[in-house]
Amino acid sequence: MPSDLTTVSNMGRILDNSRETYYPLTIFNTSTLQLYEYHEKLQDFKRLPIKDDSNLITKFPKNFKSVYLGNDLESYFIAGGIDSRTGKASKGAYLLERNVLT
């Protein structure tokens, strides 16, 4: 019984952050496609630039979902959302890799 209570008590807590894999705390503004990363030294979020040579931002859906794919590529998979021109669900998918949108 005590171990069960300890397990329940520890749910959601960060018990060990000394792992080799580091996943940055990032957030997207899904309305304007802006990416922010939390910097512990600043104790604030810093906006990261997004390079868009193909002008995809003009076609970008609102309220999309994003998944961080890992540190090797520093990339996010972005999909879903609402197409602002038609008001329908977007079928598009995008990759944001090293701050370059494709």
GUMAR-819752 format. One record per residue (C-alpha): residue number from 0; residue in three letters; x, z, y. Coordinates in Angstrom, 3 decimals, padded with zeros to 6 digits. Layout:
N
@k = NUM; r = ALA; u = X; w = Z; v = Y;
...
//
This chain:
102
@k = 0; r = MET; u = 000.000; w = 000.000; v = 000.000;
@k = 1; r = PRO; u = 002.720; w = 000.796; v = 002.618;
@k = 2; r = SER; u = 004.455; w = -002.550; v = 001.970;
@k = 3; r = ASP; u = 001.131; w = -004.352; v = 002.462;
@k = 4; r = LEU; u = 000.670; w = -002.627; v = 005.827;
@k = 5; r = THR; u = 004.216; w = -003.554; v = 006.843;
@k = 6; r = THR; u = 003.579; w = -007.177; v = 005.871;
@k = 7; r = VAL; u = 000.368; w = -007.285; v = 007.918;
@k = 8; r = SER; u = 002.067; w = -005.523; v = 010.837;
@k = 9; r = ASN; u = 004.921; w = -008.063; v = 010.888;
@k = 10; r = MET; u = 002.647; w = -011.119; v = 010.969;
@k = 11; r = GLY; u = 003.366; w = -013.233; v = 014.032;
@k = 12; r = ARG; u = 006.464; w = -011.267; v = 015.051;
@k = 13; r = ILE; u = 009.887; w = -012.833; v = 015.399;
@k = 14; r = LEU; u = 011.960; w = -010.713; v = 013.053;
@k = 15; r = ASP; u = 015.160; w = -012.747; v = 013.021;
@k = 16; r = ASN; u = 016.075; w = -015.400; v = 015.564;
@k = 17; r = SER; u = 019.672; w = -015.825; v = 014.417;
@k = 18; r = ARG; u = 019.006; w = -018.903; v = 012.284;
@k = 19; r = GLU; u = 021.096; w = -022.011; v = 012.686;
@k = 20; r = THR; u = 018.083; w = -024.187; v = 013.343;
@k = 21; r = TYR; u = 016.913; w = -023.957; v = 016.912;
@k = 22; r = TYR; u = 013.619; w = -025.419; v = 018.010;
@k = 23; r = PRO; u = 013.208; w = -025.539; v = 021.768;
@k = 24; r = LEU; u = 010.108; w = -024.073; v = 023.343;
@k = 25; r = THR; u = 008.573; w = -027.136; v = 024.961;
@k = 26; r = ILE; u = 005.192; w = -027.954; v = 026.407;
@k = 27; r = PHE; u = 003.586; w = -031.235; v = 027.428;
@k = 28; r = ASN; u = 001.256; w = -031.782; v = 030.337;
@k = 29; r = THR; u = -001.029; w = -034.086; v = 028.382;
@k = 30; r = SER; u = -002.829; w = -035.305; v = 031.484;
@k = 31; r = THR; u = 000.215; w = -036.647; v = 033.338;
@k = 32; r = LEU; u = 002.748; w = -036.966; v = 030.462;
@k = 33; r = GLN; u = 005.295; w = -034.457; v = 031.703;
@k = 34; r = LEU; u = 007.584; w = -032.509; v = 029.380;
@k = 35; r = TYR; u = 008.842; w = -029.003; v = 030.135;
@k = 36; r = GLU; u = 011.410; w = -026.921; v = 028.233;
@k = 37; r = TYR; u = 011.810; w = -023.160; v = 028.524;
@k = 38; r = HIS; u = 015.264; w = -021.939; v = 029.579;
@k = 39; r = GLU; u = 015.897; w = -018.320; v = 028.745;
@k = 40; r = LYS; u = 018.599; w = -017.868; v = 031.411;
@k = 41; r = LEU; u = 016.222; w = -019.084; v = 034.117;
@k = 42; r = GLN; u = 013.222; w = -017.414; v = 032.464;
@k = 43; r = ASP; u = 011.236; w = -020.434; v = 033.513;
@k = 44; r = PHE; u = 010.253; w = -023.894; v = 032.348;
@k = 45; r = LYS; u = 012.332; w = -026.850; v = 033.538;
@k = 46; r = ARG; u = 010.865; w = -030.348; v = 033.712;
@k = 47; r = LEU; u = 012.684; w = -032.862; v = 031.535;
@k = 48; r = PRO; u = 012.849; w = -036.494; v = 032.610;
@k = 49; r = ILE; u = 011.181; w = -039.150; v = 030.471;
@k = 50; r = LYS; u = 012.718; w = -042.632; v = 030.560;
@k = 51; r = ASP; u = 010.080; w = -045.335; v = 030.193;
@k = 52; r = ASP; u = 011.601; w = -048.829; v = 030.387;
@k = 53; r = SER; u = 008.538; w = -050.487; v = 028.838;
@k = 54; r = ASN; u = 006.073; w = -048.867; v = 031.288;
@k = 55; r = LEU; u = 004.147; w = -047.260; v = 028.408;
@k = 56; r = ILE; u = 003.053; w = -044.358; v = 030.607;
@k = 57; r = THR; u = 000.391; w = -046.570; v = 032.191;
@k = 58; r = LYS; u = -001.178; w = -047.077; v = 028.738;
@k = 59; r = PHE; u = -000.705; w = -043.509; v = 027.573;
@k = 60; r = PRO; u = -003.711; w = -041.541; v = 026.257;
@k = 61; r = LYS; u = -004.749; w = -038.185; v = 027.696;
@k = 62; r = ASN; u = -004.997; w = -034.989; v = 025.628;
@k = 63; r = PHE; u = -002.687; w = -036.266; v = 022.885;
@k = 64; r = LYS; u = -001.096; w = -034.196; v = 020.129;
@k = 65; r = SER; u = 002.651; w = -033.893; v = 019.686;
@k = 66; r = VAL; u = 004.916; w = -032.769; v = 016.851;
@k = 67; r = TYR; u = 008.609; w = -031.891; v = 017.249;
@k = 68; r = LEU; u = 010.560; w = -033.849; v = 014.609;
@k = 69; r = GLY; u = 013.844; w = -031.962; v = 014.745;
@k = 70; r = ASN; u = 017.126; w = -031.386; v = 016.451;
@k = 71; r = ASP; u = 019.009; w = -034.313; v = 014.913;
@k = 72; r = LEU; u = 016.989; w = -036.833; v = 016.886;
@k = 73; r = GLU; u = 015.617; w = -034.555; v = 019.608;
@k = 74; r = SER; u = 012.352; w = -036.374; v = 019.156;
@k = 75; r = TYR; u = 008.594; w = -035.912; v = 019.306;
@k = 76; r = PHE; u = 005.891; w = -037.863; v = 017.524;
@k = 77; r = ILE; u = 002.907; w = -038.332; v = 019.848;
@k = 78; r = ALA; u = -000.487; w = -039.539; v = 018.639;
@k = 79; r = GLY; u = -004.189; w = -039.345; v = 019.253;
@k = 80; r = GLY; u = -005.819; w = -038.494; v = 022.530;
@k = 81; r = ILE; u = -008.382; w = -040.270; v = 024.673;
@k = 82; r = ASP; u = -007.727; w = -043.698; v = 026.145;
@k = 83; r = SER; u = -008.366; w = -043.248; v = 029.867;
@k = 84; r = ARG; u = -009.451; w = -046.888; v = 030.319;
@k = 85; r = THR; u = -012.092; w = -046.967; v = 027.571;
@k = 86; r = GLY; u = -012.927; w = -043.283; v = 027.088;
@k = 87; r = LYS; u = -012.519; w = -043.705; v = 023.328;
@k = 88; r = ALA; u = -010.111; w = -042.100; v = 020.878;
@k = 89; r = SER; u = -006.676; w = -043.674; v = 020.979;
@k = 90; r = LYS; u = -005.287; w = -045.250; v = 017.821;
@k = 91; r = GLY; u = -001.799; w = -045.507; v = 019.267;
@k = 92; r = ALA; u = 001.288; w = -043.550; v = 018.286;
@k = 93; r = TYR; u = 004.496; w = -043.105; v = 020.251;
@k = 94; r = LEU; u = 007.961; w = -041.692; v = 019.771;
@k = 95; r = LEU; u = 009.795; w = -039.739; v = 022.448;
@k = 96; r = GLU; u = 013.416; w = -039.730; v = 021.291;
@k = 97; r = ARG; u = 016.133; w = -038.203; v = 023.456;
@k = 98; r = ASN; u = 013.768; w = -038.415; v = 026.427;
@k = 99; r = VAL; u = 013.184; w = -042.167; v = 025.906;
@k = 100; r = LEU; u = 009.598; w = -043.216; v = 025.263;
@k = 101; r = THR; u = 008.993; w = -045.978; v = 022.682;
//
